[in-house]
C-alpha cells in the first residue's frame, strides 16, 4: 500500500501526474517546493503571534537575555535536525516522527509515538484556538464595539480553516503566503522605527550576561521559546507532496530554522534595547499582553500599533491553518497504516485528506466547546493547560525519535559519524534536559498545580495506549508506507 514514486513495488498506486487526479488514499505528489513547504511551517510558528504573545513571558523570565534563549532553542532544533535530515533520505512519509520511529525502533514503539503525536497536536490546537478566540474578541470589540464570546469566533474561523484544508494545499499556500508576508513586513517596520527612534544603541549586548541568562526563569523561558518551534516537523509531514523531497525537505527545514530563529532573536533584541535592558523585565511583567503594542505606538504611531493588533489575529489564522493541514496529513498517514481507522486515509479528487481534516476539526471544536461552555477561562485554563501538555508530549516524542535515529544508523556502517550518531546522541541529552525543565517548571508553564498537573499523566497514557493498540491490531504496518 505504498505511495512510492519509483514504482519499485508492483502493488503500489502510481504517482499522479498533473493531468490525472491522485489515486484514492494517496496525497497529491509534486505539488510543493521549498518555499511552499516553508510557508506552512513558518505559518504554524506564527512569528507575529509569538513575538507579541510569547516574548512577554521570556522578557519577564530572563529580561534582556531573551534573544539568547530564542537562539538556544533554534540551535537545539538545528542539532536535532542533523540526524533527522540524514534519516529523511531513507523516508518519504506523511507520518512524520512516527515513520522515523518505525524505521529505527519498530512498529510497536512507533504506535506509542503515534499516541504521543496525536496528543501533542490536538492539545496544541485546542490551546492555541482558545487564545485566538480571546485576541479576536478583543480586536473586534475595540474596532466595532461588537462583543461576541470567544467561542463564536473560534467556531466560525475553524470552519473556514477546515474548508481551506479540505480544498487542498494550493488554496492554503496562497493565503499563507499573503499572511506571512504581511506580519513579517509589519515587524520589520517596527524594528526600523525603533532603530530610527532610539538609535543603534538598541543592539546593546550589555544584557547578554550569564546572570540574566541563567536566572531562575531560564526553565520557563526556554520552554516557551521551544514551544515556538513545535511545528518544524511539518517539513517531513508534507514530504509526499513535495517536489524532489530528498532535496526539498532539508532545504525547507534549514530555511525555517534560520528564518524563525533570526526573526525572534532580532526583533526581541531591538525591543529589549528600545525599552532598556534594566527596565524590560519589569515592563513585560507589568503588561505582558500589551507592552509591545504600546512600544509600537510610541515608535510608529497609532497606525503601526493597530496594524500589529490586526496582524496578530491573522498570524493566529495562518498558524492554525498550517497546523490543521499538517495534522490532517498525520491522521491520514496513521489511518493508512492501520494505527487509526482506515477511513481517515480517504482523499478528495485533488489529493486532500478531507476525512482526517474533518475529524481533526471536529475533535478540536468538541473539546474547546466543552471547556468554554463549562465556564473555563480561555487563557488561564484552556490555553495554559493544553499548551503545557502539548509541549510535554512534543518533547517526549522528540526524545523517542532521536533514539530511533541513533538505533537506525547504529545498525548500519555510518557514512557520517557526526550526523548519524554523535549529533542525534547529543540531541537526546539536551532534549532530556529540556524534559527535566518541563517537569520541574510544569506548574509555572501550565499556570496551575491542580487539574493541569494531573493532565500530565496523559503523556504516559497515550504512549501506552499506542503500544496496546499495536498489540491488538497486527495489521499495523508503518514500514509499508516508507520508501
Secondary structure, 3 states (H helix, E strand, C coil): CCCCCCCCCCCCCCCCCCCCCCCCCCCCCCCECHHHHHHHHHHHHCHHHHHHHCHHHHHHHHHHHHHHHHHHHHHHHHHHHHHHHHHHCCCCCCCCHHHHHHHHHCHHHHHHHHHHHHHHHHHHHHHHHHHHHHHHHHHHHHHHCCCCCHHHHHHHHHHHHHHHHHHCHHHHHHHHHHHHHHHHHHHHHHHHHHHHHHCHHHHCCCCCCHHHHCCCCHHHHHHHHHHCCHHHHHHHHCHHHECCHHHHHHHHHHHHHHHHHHHHHHHHHHHHHHHCCCCHHHHHHHCCCCHHHHHHHHHHHHHHHHHHHHHHHHHHHHHHHHHHHHHHHHHHHHHHHCCCCHHHHCCCCCCCCHHHHHHHHHHHHHHHHHHHHCCCCHHHHHHHHHHHHHHHHHHHHHHHHHHHHHHHHHCCCCCCHHHHHHHHHHHHHHHHHHHHHHHHCHHHHHCCCCHHHHHCCHHHHHHHHHHHHHHHCCCCCCHHHCC
